[in-house]
Amino acid sequence: MDAFMKRVVAVLPRLEHRARLLTGDPEAAEDLLQDVVVLAIQQQRNFAEGQDLVAWLTRLMHDRALHLAQQKDMTEASVEEDLRRLSVPRIENSQTWRHKLAQFIRRLERLPQRYRDPFALVVVVGYKHREAAQQLGITPRAVQYRVARARVLLEELEQRNHVAAAKRHYKKKR
């Protein structure tokens, strides 16, 4: 095992809690960590010496978790489980809920990564600005700004979506 892999293996316990928060399941968290190790091996050339290894691996883990979440089949049972885990009140029309969630994920994907990562860490995962700053290698003030900017951009994307839908509806009526 080379020095890089020894360092990766040494920091994996620090990532376990984050993986569980992202997945909500210990077995899925273990799978996610295994994926991160594979990604770290594949992308080792992208790791700059002196860079924060935990922050780099966390970024790989969050990107992988987002990718897996996008692929996940949102069945009624999984939506109910997610709602229960997040303590979100049940929305009566689950089809509307799935549609709104899918729209939000699409808008989130459209954010530039510099805004998406801090937003995901603070809003989705629940990190404090200071913790997210450590993971991303930026200042807490930068995290605060980027989360606020991400919210503005998400709102703008939602408004554009409503305008586009209204235009499509108006065209159909003609």
C-alpha positions in Angstrom: 0.0 0.0 0.0 1.5 3.3 -1.0 1.7 6.4 1.3 -1.4 8.1 -0.3 -3.6 5.0 0.4 -2.3 4.8 3.9 -3.4 8.4 4.5 -6.8 7.7 2.9 -7.4 4.6 5.1 -6.3 6.6 8.2 -8.9 9.3 7.7 -11.9 7.0 6.7 -13.1 6.8 10.3 -13.5 10.6 10.3 -15.8 10.3 7.2 -18.0 7.6 8.6 -20.4 9.9 10.5 -20.8 12.1 7.4 -21.5 9.1 5.2 -24.2 8.0 7.7 -25.7 11.5 7.6 -25.8 11.5 3.8 -27.3 8.0 3.5 -29.3 7.5 6.6 -28.3 3.9 6.7 -25.1 2.3 8.1 -24.8 -0.3 5.2 -25.3 2.4 2.6 -22.8 4.5 4.4 -20.2 1.7 4.2 -20.9 1.3 0.5 -20.5 5.0 0.0 -17.1 5.0 1.8 -16.0 2.1 -0.4 -17.0 4.1 -3.5 -15.0 7.0 -2.1 -11.9 4.9 -1.8 -12.3 3.7 -5.4 -12.7 7.3 -6.5 -9.7 8.4 -4.5 -7.6 5.8 -6.3 -8.9 6.7 -9.7 -8.5 10.5 -9.1 -5.3 10.4 -7.0 -3.6 12.5 -9.7 -6.1 15.3 -9.0 -5.0 15.5 -5.4 -2.5 18.2 -4.8 0.2 17.6 -2.2 -0.5 19.9 0.8 -4.3 19.9 0.0 -6.6 18.9 2.9 -7.2 15.2 2.3 -10.4 15.1 4.5 -11.9 18.0 2.6 -11.0 16.4 -0.8 -12.4 13.0 0.2 -15.5 14.7 1.6 -16.1 16.5 -1.7 -15.7 13.1 -3.5 -18.2 11.6 -1.1 -20.8 14.4 -1.5 -20.5 14.2 -5.3 -20.9 10.5 -5.2 -23.9 10.7 -2.8 -25.6 13.2 -5.0 -25.0 11.0 -8.0 -26.4 8.0 -6.2 -29.4 10.0 -4.9 -30.2 11.0 -8.5 -30.2 7.4 -9.6 -32.3 6.2 -6.7 -35.8 5.1 -7.6 -38.1 7.3 -5.6 -40.7 4.8 -4.6 -43.5 5.6 -2.2 -41.8 3.6 0.5 -38.5 5.4 0.1 -40.2 8.8 0.1 -42.1 7.9 3.3 -38.8 6.7 4.9 -37.0 9.9 3.9 -39.8 12.0 5.3 -39.9 10.1 8.6 -36.1 10.3 8.9 -36.1 14.1 8.2 -39.2 14.7 10.4 -40.9 16.4 7.5 -44.7 16.5 7.6 -46.3 14.1 5.1 -47.5 15.8 2.0 -50.8 14.2 1.0 -50.1 14.1 -2.7 -46.9 12.1 -2.9 -46.8 12.5 -6.7 -46.6 16.3 -6.2 -43.9 15.8 -3.6 -41.8 13.6 -5.9 -42.3 16.1 -8.7 -41.2 19.0 -6.5 -38.2 17.1 -5.1 -37.1 16.2 -8.7 -37.4 19.8 -9.7 -35.4 20.9 -6.7 -32.7 18.3 -7.5 -32.5 19.5 -11.1 -32.2 23.2 -9.9 -29.5 22.1 -7.4 -27.6 20.3 -10.2 -27.6 23.5 -12.2 -25.8 25.5 -9.5 -22.1 26.1 -10.0 -20.2 23.7 -7.8 -18.7 26.6 -5.8 -22.3 27.3 -4.5 -23.7 23.8 -4.6 -21.1 22.3 -2.2 -21.5 24.8 0.6 -25.3 24.7 0.2 -25.4 20.9 0.4 -23.1 20.8 3.4 -25.0 23.5 5.4 -28.6 23.1 4.3 -28.9 19.4 3.3 -26.3 17.8 5.6 -26.7 20.3 8.5 -23.1 21.4 9.0 -22.3 24.6 10.7 -20.6 27.3 8.5 -17.3 26.6 10.3 -17.5 22.9 9.7 -18.4 23.3 6.1 -15.5 25.8 5.7 -13.0 23.3 7.1 -14.3 20.6 4.7 -14.2 22.9 1.7 -10.9 24.7 2.6 -12.5 28.1 2.6 -13.4 30.7 5.3 -16.7 30.5 7.2 -17.6 33.9 5.8 -17.2 32.5 2.2 -19.4 29.6 3.1 -22.1 32.0 4.5 -21.9 34.1 1.3 -22.0 31.0 -1.0 -25.0 29.5 0.8 -26.9 32.8 0.6 -25.9 33.1 -3.1 -27.0 29.5 -3.8 -30.4 30.3 -2.2 -30.8 33.4 -4.5 -29.8 31.4 -7.6 -32.2 28.5 -6.7 -35.0 31.0 -6.3 -34.2 32.6 -9.7 -34.1 29.1 -11.3 -37.5 28.4 -9.7 -39.0 31.6 -11.0 -37.7 31.0 -14.5 -39.2 27.5 -14.3 -42.6 29.0 -13.4 -42.4 31.6 -16.2 -41.5 28.9 -18.8 -44.4 26.7 -17.6 -46.8 29.6 -17.9 -45.6 30.3 -21.4 -46.1 26.7 -22.4 -49.5 26.7 -20.9 -50.5 29.9 -22.7 -49.2 28.5 -26.0 -51.4 25.4 -25.6 -54.5 27.5 -25.2 -54.0 29.3 -28.4 
